[in-house]
Each structure stands twice: as structure tokens, then as C-alpha cells.
Amino acid sequence: MKEQNYDELLNISTGGDQKGYTKSFHYHRYEPTPYSALEKLFAQYELTSNDHIVDFGCGKGRLNFFIHYLFHASVVGIEMNETLYQEAVENQTSYLKKFKNAKDKIQFHCCLAEKYEINPLDNRFYFFNPFTIPIFWKIINNILVSVEKFKREVDVILYYPSEDYIYFLENNTLFELRKEVQLPGLYEHNQNERFLIYHLAY
């Protein structure tokens, strides 16, 4: 299905990239994960309605709505850009007109990603290379502290993963690579065109 067709199906508008520049060197510009890539990911990686997913750098909320539509899971979007956050909230209003059962399942927070307080139920964390490695360190540390307090298994999902993210997870944490999902037709030309799923067992 084409990008705009998914937006129409979900009654949302998530296309386009961020205009202008971010105020901080540490935070990258918004670019939504292509629906075609999400199709490949979720053909090989399933969620359940009991999962709680956090999307760091959620932009207009594409991943959040797509996940809820497929799995009826709970999803939280974290976005520091106020304009993008407002667009995500507007998309939420539109989505709820069509999918009324999603009312308590989708949330958005306008804050710095490292300031988000990890909920004890949060168990899946998604990153589309949204910021530099120092911010990633802080968030992974927040996740690990939460897991220490509330024992549970968690996954970290990386799309277009940076070498810094991979090195940190594999050399400084107990996360282990669980699955790699390559995007056919793209990965052959650009090895960043893949998802890496890291798992932490407790």
C-alpha cells in the first residue's frame, strides 16, 4: 500500500519532513519511518495488545497509529518539537474519530526524550536515529534503572541504526541482538536500511 493510502486508512497526515533546523545539535530532523519499512518489520516482529511501546522522536505519530491499528497495543510518542507534537495530537483526534477504541491506548508527550519518565509497563522502545549518542546513553540508562525497579523483559528497536548506538548496546549493556530485519531492494545499496531488535531478559 502507498504512503498516502495508509494515512487515508488511518485518517491521519504524517507525510513530509521537518522544515527548518532543530535548535540543538543533539537532536536530528524529523523524518517518518516509511510505511513500506514498517510492513517489513511487523511481518517478522509481532507485538501484542499487552505491549507498551515508546517511540522516541515520534514526530507526527505515524508509528504510534500504525502499531495500534495492527496490534491494539498501547503506544506513547515522545516529541520535543512543539509544532510536530501539535500535529501528532491533531492526528490523534482524527484517528479516534475512526477508531474509537483507541482512546486510552495512545498518548503523546512534548518533552525532551531523556526527560520522559519510563513507565513500569513500558517494554518496547523504538528509535529512528533521532538524536546523538549522549542522549541515547541517557535514555538507555533510564530504561535500565526502570527495569531494575520493575523486573521485566524489554526490547529496543533501532531503524537506520547508527554505529554508535550499536556499539554502545553491544559493549556497554546486557542487551543482546535478537533479530535483524533487512529491507529488500534497499539494504543491498545501503546497509543502514534495516531494523535491529535488541532484547534484555530478566
N, C-alpha and C positions, 0 to 999 in steps of 0.2 A: 504494500500500500504506500502511496506517496505521502510526503511530509504533510502537505496541506490537507490531505484526506484524513489523516489521523487527527489533526487539530479539529477538523469538522466533526468527526466521530465523537471526540471528547468535549466538543463545544468550548474550545479554548483557542488562544492565539499565542503561540510560543516561538514563531519563526524569527529570523533576523539575528544579528549580532549586536553587541553593545555599542552604542555610538559614543565617541569621545574616548577619554582615557580614565583609568581608575586613579584615585587620589594617592594610592600607595604603591610603591614598587613591589610590595609583597603579594598583592592581590592581582590576579590576571583578569583580563576582559571576559565578559560573558559570551559563551558560545554554547548553544544547546547540543546535547548528545543527539546525533541523528536517530530518527525512529528506526531506520534500517539496521543500525548497530544494536539498538535495544531489542529488536526482534531476534537477532542472533544470540544475544546474551541470554534472554529468557527462554530460548529454545533449549538451552543447555544448563541453565541455572534457575531452579524453581524456588519461589517463595511461598509462604503460606499466609492465611488470614491472621495468624497469630504473630507474625513477624512485625517488628517495628523498625522501619528504615529511616535513616537520617541522610539527607542529601546536602552536603556542604558546598555552598555556592550554587544554590538551586535555580538562580535566575527567575524565569517566569513560571517555573514549576512543572515543566514537561515531564520529567522523570516521575515526580510525585503522582501526577494524574494517571500516567501510563501504568505504573505499578498498582495503583488502587484499582484501576479498570481490569487488569489481568488477574490480580490475586486477592483483592479486597483487604490488603494489608494496611496497617497504619503507617503513615508517612509524614515526616517532618522536613520542611525545607528551611535551610538557613541561608539568609541573603543579607549582605552588608549594604548593598546599593538600594537606597530608598525608592528610586524610580522602578527598578526591577521588582522589588518587594511589592510595591503597589500593583504592578501588573500581575504578579502571582496571585494576590488577593482578589483582583478582578476576575482572573481566570477561575479561581475557586468558586466565586459567586456564580459564574456561568456554568461551571461543571456541576454544581449542586442543583441547578435547575433541571438538569437531565438525569443526574444520578443522586437522588435524594438520600440514599442510604449511606452516603459518604460523609455526612455532616460531622461526625466525631472522629473521623479517620484521617483527616488531612489538616495539617497545621503549618503555618509559616511564621518565622521569627525574623525580625530585622535586627541583626546584631553581627558583631564580628564572630567568625566561626569558632575561634578559640575561647570565646566568652559563653558559648552555649553550654548549659549545664546538662551533662549526659543523664538521660532518664534511665532508671534501673531496668526498664523494659526495652530500651534501645539495643538491638542486637545485629543490625546490618548498617554499614556505613559506606556511603558512596562518594567518590572523589573523581571529578573530571579535571584533574590537574589545576585546581582553582587558585592555588597560591604557592609561595616558595616554601622550601623545606623547613625553615624555622617555625612557620605556622603549623605545618603538618606535624612536626615533633610535638608541639603543644597539644594538638587535638588527640594524637595517639596516646599521649600521656594521660589526658583526661579520660579517655576510654579505658585505659589500663587501671587507673585509680577506681573508676566505677566498677569494673569487673572484680577488683579486689574486694570491694564492699558488698557487691551483689553478684555472687558467682553465677556465671552463665557463659555459654559459647557465643562467640561473635565472629562476624566476617567483615573484612574490609575489601571493598570492590573498587578497583582502580581502572579507569578508562584512559587511554592515551597516557600510560604511566611514565613518569619521569624516572630516570636512572637514580636520582637522589631518593625518591620515595621507595623504590625497590631496595636499594642498598640499606636504607635505614630499617625497613621492616625485617629484612633477612639477616642483618648483622647486629641489630640493637634491640630486638624484641623476640618474643616466643611465637610470633605469627609464622605460620608455615603456608607455602603456596599450595592451594587446594585444587585450583583449576585455571587453565588458560583458555580463553575463547578468542580465536583469531578471526578477523573479518575477511572473508574470501574476496579476492579481487583487489583488496586494498593493502592487506598485510604484506603481500609479495613485493610491493613497492615502498612500503613504509612500515617498519616493524613496530611502530607505536600504535598502529591500528589494531588494537587488541584490548581485551579485558583481562585483568589478573585478579583472582579472588584468593585472598589470604584468610586463613582460619586460625582462630585461637581457641583451643579446647581447655575446658576446666572440669 
